Each structure stands twice: as C-alpha cells, then as structure tokens.
Amino acid sequence: MEKIKFYNLKFILHACIASFGAYFCMYAFRKPFSVATFENLSVFNIDYKIILIIAQVLGYTLSKFFGIKIISELKTGKRAFYLIGLILLAEVALLFFAILPRPYNVISLFFNGLPLGMIWGIVFSYLEGRKFTEILGVALCSSFIVSSGIVKSIGLYLMNTWEISRFWMPAATGALFIVPLLFFAWLLEKLPGTTEEDKRMRSVRVPMSSKDRKHLLFSFFIPIIGIVVFYTILTAFRDFRDNFARELWDSIGYQGDISVYTTSETIIAIVVLLILGSTFYIKNNAKALYIYHLLILTGILCIGVSTLLFQLEILNPFIWMVICGFGLYICYVPFNCLFFDRFIAAFKVRGNAGFLIYIADSFGYLGSISALLYKNFGQANLTWLDFFIYGAYAVTVLGIFCILGSLLYFKNAYQTRLETIQTELHYEKI
C-alpha cells in the first residue's frame, strides 16, 4: 500500500481546505431558507415552501444544463472570476427575496439558484485528474453533507436568537460567509497545476469541443442512460431529505433540536469520507470503477433495509436517519466526482469529468422538481415522513437494477478495450 509522501501532504491539506471551504460557503447562500417553516401559506394552491424550493431548483437545474457546455469548456484563467461573481449574484437575489412582497419574492429564489448550479463544476475543476483526486473529491463532497446541516443550524439560530425574520434570514446567513468565500477562492487559485505523474495515472484533462461531447455520449450511451435514470431518483430523494429535514426530524420526535442537523450529517460525512477516501490506494482505474459500483450497491441496500427495520420499530429513529443518510451519500458522492473521474481515466477519454457530472446533475434536479410536484398534487395527504419512506423503497428497487446493469456493461466494455489494445500491439510487432 503506497504511503503518501510528506511533501504531498501540504498539497492535499491545501486543496482539501480550499475546496471544502469554497463549496461550504456556497451552501450558506443556497440552503438556509429551507430551515424556516411557512405554515398556512400557499401560492396557486401550492404549499409556499414547496414553491420556493421548486423556484430555486428550477434555476439550479437550468444552470446545470448550461453547465454541460460551459463547465466542459471552462478555461483555468476564468475560474475564480466565475466562482466569486456567481455567488455574489445569488446573495443579491436573497436580498430581493427579503425586500419583495409575497408571492412576488418567489422569483428571487429562481435567480438565487440560477448562478449557484455552476459552482460545483468550477470547484471540482481544480481537483480532477490528479493522483489524489479521491482524497480531494471526498473532502469536497463532505462539504455538502456537513454544510447543509450547519447552515440550517445557523439560520435557525439567527431566527431564534437574533429574531431575524424568516424572509431576511437567508440573506443574513449568506452575508456572514462573503469574506470566508473570498479567502477560500484565493486558496483555490494558489493550487499548483497537474503534474506529469497526475497525467500519466489519470489521463490529461482538457476542455471539450462539441465533437468530443457527442463522441463520448454515443460511445457509452447505454450505461450513461442507466446511471442518469438512477441518479435522477437518487437526487430527488436526497433533495427531499435535505429540503424537508426539519419536517422529517420533527415527525420522529426531534422538534426544536437545533444540533440534530449538524450531529447527524457530521457522522455521515466522516464515515463516507473515510470509506471513499481510501479508494485512493486503488491504482487500477478499472478496478476502482468496479469498487464504486459495489459501494453504491451497498448504499442502496442500507437505504432499503434500514427503512424496513425502522418501520418494523426495530431501529431507533436517529440511527435510521443516520444509516439511511449514509446509504444515500455513499451512492450520491461518487457520481458527483469520483465515479466519472475514474471512468475518464479507465477508458482514456479525451475531455473532463465535469461534462458527465453536469449531464447527470441536470436530469437529477429535474427529478427533484418532479418529486415535489408529485408530492403536492398527487400525494398531498401523505405525510412528509411517509413520502420519504416510499422514496427510499423506490431508490432501492430502481438502484439495484440500474447499477448491476452498469457494472456488467463497464466490465464487458473494458475487457473489449483491453483485447483491442492487445490485438493492435500484436499487429505492430508483426
């Protein structure tokens, strides 16, 4: 097992702190509003909180579709400008959310989500294609697991202690993170570029042309479709758990507990980080890709089995939420960076992981919107908790089918690639 040399530790620490901090700050501009409750408020017969979330996710989803092109073509010199500028635009939108009267302030949440969908691709572009991408990527991913709970705790604290209204609270929370954002963006810019060893181990990452994108999609159309279908329902499930965390925790007996959001998500983040970070030691990219499939299958089973045990009253509610969250994020995190990074390296694809990440994300957030609309119009009488439980079973059934299919396809495709290379070498010798 390869040891991480001392001179690399400085780089790893620098990159982890910079990326974790930058994306953590982004969440302060996106998620705090969801900790507020808006009982007995509605717009066009839609629950007010649901329509706020839909408005933001619509903007976020549109941003993901733009990102398929923009992030895949992103050049290094413009990254910091985009990172800071887009987040500041999101803060301006939160100010309008506080100023504009209801229901016109709903549109502000759309313009809040619109710039924020680009941030993940910008931050990950500093990390992909490196020898240590697993470690760096997991640190980055742990930020959205931890940050969501922490910024909600901060938002709840501002409302309860500083008596800031539920409409001003999101902008106030974001304002607290502007200076830290500037600092972490500066740290990202100070990261060195990829080394020759990085390029040899993980392949060169380059901006993609339209021709490059089409070639990749046509070459791996079947597994990409399967992954996108699973990721769509997974994202809907993850977003529902995140956006309605307060309602879910309240329904299982944790009313008014500010710390439960941070405590539960921190436990999940640490376990997920340790497991996925350890895949750094797998040098063979194809083997790592297989391992990710197996980890995702494990996460799927955790979601389904823990939910069943909770319903049978065998599992404590807090433990159920933690195990279910672990299963969710052990599935969700790889698709946000690690899975596609190893895929690019294993098949020597000309391009970058950002392109595939944004394809999955764009459809994933469409799924999130669809789930919210279905809850409001199709299952209005169903409690938040019951809807979440049914979602857990849907993720389990669909996930097992899609991921097993993906695993078999990639194994066959990689074997075919090896045979082709061996044949070419044979003819070269002749």
N, C-alpha and C positions, 0 to 999 in steps of 0.2 A: 504494500500500500504506500503510495507516494506521499512523502511529507511536504507540507507547504513551507518553502524556504523563508527564512526570516525577512529577506528583502522584499518578498511578495506580500508579507503581512501588512506593511504600510499601505500598499496599493489597495488591498482588499478592504482594510478598515476605512480608508478614504472613500472608496467607491460605495461601500455599504452605507456609510453615514450620509454621504451626499445624495444618493438616490432615495434612500429611505426617508430622509428629511424632506426632500423636494416633493415627493408624492404624498407624504403625510400632510404637508401644508395644503396641497390641493384639496384634500378631503375637508378641510376646515371651511372651504368655500362651496362645498357641494352638499354635505350630509347633515349639518346641524339642524336644519329646518324640520327634518323628519322626526326629531325627538319631541316636537311640540304636538299637542293634540288640538283638533279643530272640531270638537263635538257639535252636532246640530247645525253644521254649516254645509251648504251644498251649492253647486253651480250646474245648471241644466240637469238637475236630478242626479248628479254625480257627487258622491262624497267629496268634500272640499280637499281633504288631504290626498285622496286618490287623484284628483285632477291636478293638484300641484305636482305630485310625483310624475304623472303622465306628461305634463308640460316639460318638466326638467329632462325626463328620459327621452322625450321626442327630440329635444335639442341635442342631447348627448348621443342619441342614435344617428341623427343626421350628421353629426360631427364624425362618427365612426365611418360612415360611408364616404365622406370627404377624405378621411384619413387613409382609405385604401390606396388612393393615388398620392396624396400629399406626404404621408409618412414614408411610403415606399420610395419616394423620390427625394426625401429630405437630405439636404447637404449640411455638413457639420458646422459651417460658419454661421448658420441662422438659428441654431437650436436654442440658445439662451434667450434671444430676442422673442422667439415664439413662446417659450415657456413662461417668461415673466409677463409678456403682453397679454396672452390669453387669460391667465389667471386674474390679472387686474381687470380685464373686461368682465369677468364673472363677478367680481366684487361690485362693480358698478351696477350690474343687474340686480344684485341683492339690495343695494340702496334703493333702487326703484321699487323692489318688492315691498319695502317698508313704507315708501312715500305714496305710491299709487293706492287708490281705494280698491276695496274688494268689489267685484271679482276681476277688475282690470289688471290687478297685480299678478294674476296667474301667468300672463305673458312674460313677465320678468323672469320666471323660473325657466321658461324655454330658452331665453337668451343667456341665462346663467349656465345651463347645460351645454349650449352650443359650442363655446370655446373649450370647455373642460374635457371633452372627449378626445382631444388631441394630446393631452398631457402624458398619458401612459406611453404612447409611441415615442414621444420626444425623449422622455427619461430613459426608456429601455434602449434607445439607440446609442446611448453612452456605454452600455453594458454588453450588448450582444456580440457574439463571435469571439469571445475571449476564453482562454483556458479556464478561468474561474467563473464563467457565466452562471453555473449552477448556484454557487455561493452568493454571488451578487444578485441574481434574479430572485432567489428565495428571500433575501433581505429586503429587496424591493417589494415583493409580493406580501411579505409580512406586514408592510406598512398599511396596506388597505384592509388587512384583517384587524390590526390593532387600532388604526386611526379612526375608523368608523365609530367604534365604541367610545374612544376617548373624546372625540369632538362632540359626540352626543352628550357625554357627561359634562363637558364644558358648557354646551348650550343650555342644558338643564340647570346647571349651576348659575348661569347668568340670569335665567328667568326666576329661579327660586330665591337667590341671594341678592342680586343686584336689581331685581324687579324690572328687568328689561322685557318689553312685550314680546310675544311670540313672533311678531312681524319684524321687529328690529333685531331680534336675537341672531338670525343668520348673518347679517352684515356685521354685527358687533363681533361675532366669533371669527369671521374672516379677517377683520381688521387686526386682530391680535396676532395673526400669522403672516402679515405682509413682510415685516423685517426678517423673520426666520426664512421666508421664501427666498428673499434676495441673497441671503447668506448661503443657502444650500445650492442655489443656481450658480453662484460663484464657485463653490466647491466642485460642482459637476464640470464646469469649464476648465478647471485645473487638472482634470484627469488626463493621463497620457494616452496616446493613441494605441491601437492594437500592435502587438509585436509580431515578429516573423513566426515565433512559436505558436502564437494565437492563430495565425492564418493557416499554419500547417495542420493544427489539430482541429480547427473548427471551420475552415474554409474562409476565403475572403468575402466580406460583406460589402456590397456595392448598391448604389441607388438603382432601382429597376425601371426599365422602359415598359411601354405598353406591350411590346412584343414579348418581353421577359415574363410579364404577368400572365399573359394568355398561354404561353408555353407551359408554365408551371401548373396552371389550372387544368389544362387539357391532359397533361401527363398523369396527374393524380386526382382526377375528377371524383372517382368513386369514394375513396377514403375521406377526401375533404368534405364531401356532401354528408357522409355519416357523422363525422366529427362536428360539423356545423349544426346538424339536427340535434345531436346530444347537447352540445354547448348552448344551444338556444333555450332548451328547457332547463338546463342547469343554471344559466344566468337568470332566468325568470324566477327560479326557486331561490337563488342566492339573493337577488334583489328584494324579493318579498320578505325574506328573513331579515334583511338589513333595514329596509324602509319601515317595516312594521315590528321592529324589535321590541319597542315599548309595549305594544298591544300583546305580543306573544308572551313576554315576561310577566306582564300584569295578569294575563289569563292563567298562568301556572303558579301564581302566588307571590310575585316579587314586586308588588305595587310600591312605587316611591323609592325603590332601591337604586340609588344613583350608581353605585360601584359595580353592580352586576354586569353592566355592559362592558366595562373595561376588564373586569376579572375574567369573565368567560372567554372573551376574544383574545386576551393575552395568553391564556393557557393554550388555546388552539394555535395561535401563532407560533409559540415556542416549539410545540410538538411537530407542526408542519415544517417549520424551518429546519429542525434537526434531521428529519427524515429526508426531505427533498435536497437539502444542502449536501448530504452525504453522497448523493449520486455524482458529485464532482469526481469521486475516485473511480468512476467507471469511464475508462478512456475510450472504449469502443463505442462509437456513436450509435450504431445499430442496436447494440445490446442495451444501451441506456434508453433508447426509444421503446424497446420491449418492456423494460422495467417500469417505465412510466405508464404503459398500458396496464400492467399488473397492479401498480399503486392506485390507479384510477378505479379499477375494478374493486379493490379493497375498500376504497372510499364509498363507492356505490352501495356495497353491502353494509357498511357501517350506517349509512343513512336509513336503509330499509329495515335492517334488523333492530337497530336502536329504537326506531319509531314503533315497531311492533311490540317491543318489550315495554315501552312507555305506555302504550295503550292497554297492555295487559297488567299495568300497575306493578311491574317487576322492577322497572328502572326509575330512580329518582328524577324529578323534572329537570333539576340543574344538570345532572350528569347526562341526561338525554340531550339537552340543548348543546352541551359541550361535544359529545360524541357525534351528534348529527352535524354540528358545525365543523368538526374535524373532517368527517367524511366529505362534506361539501367542499372544503378548501383543499383537501388533498386531491380532489378532482379538478377544482377550478384553477388553482395556482399554476399547474403545468401548462395549461392551454394559454395562459397569459404571457408566457415567455419560454419556459424550459423545453416543452414538447416540440415546438416549432423550431427552436434554435438547434436542437439535436437533429431534427428532420432535415434542415438545410445542410447541416454538416454531413449526415449519413449519406445523402443522395447527391452531394456536391452540387447543389442548386445555385445557379447564378442569381443572386438577389439578397434579400434580407428577411428576417423573421417578422418584421413589422407588417409586411403585406398580408401574411396569413393570419396574424393576430387580429388585424383590423377587419378582415373578412368575417372571422368568427364573431368578433365583438359586435359588428354592425347588425348581424342577424340575431345575436344573443339579446340585444336590447330591444329589438322588435318583439321578441318573445316576452320580454319583461312587460312591455306595454300591453300586449295581448292578454297576459295573465291578469293584469289589473282590470282591464275592461271586462274580462270574463267574470272576475270576482264581483264587480259592481253590477253588471247587468244579468249575468247568468246564474250567479250564486250569491245574491245579495243577502239571503237569510242565513247563509253559512257563516259560522264564527271564523275569526282570523285563525284561531288555532286549528280548527277542523280543515280549513282550506290548506293550511301549511302541511298538515298530516297527509292529505290526499296528494299534495305536490311531492312529498317525499317518496311515496309509493310510485308515482309516475316517473320520477327521476330514476328510481331503482330499476323498473322494468325496461324502460327505453334505453337506459345507460348500459345495461348488461348486453343487450342486443347490438348496439352501435359499437361499443368498444371491442367486443370479441370479433366483430366483423372487421374493424380497423386493424386489429392485431394480425389477423390471418392475411389480410391484403398486404400489409407492410412487410411481413415475413416473406411472402412469395415474391414481392417486388424487389426486395433487397437480394434475395437468392438469385433472381434473374439477372440483376445488375452484376453480381459477382461472376456469374457464368459468362456474361457478355465480356467482361474485362479479361477473364482468363482466355477466352477464345481469341480476343484481339491480341493479347500477348503471344499466344501460340503462333498466330499468323505472322506476327512481327519477327519471331525467331526464324520461321521458315524463309 
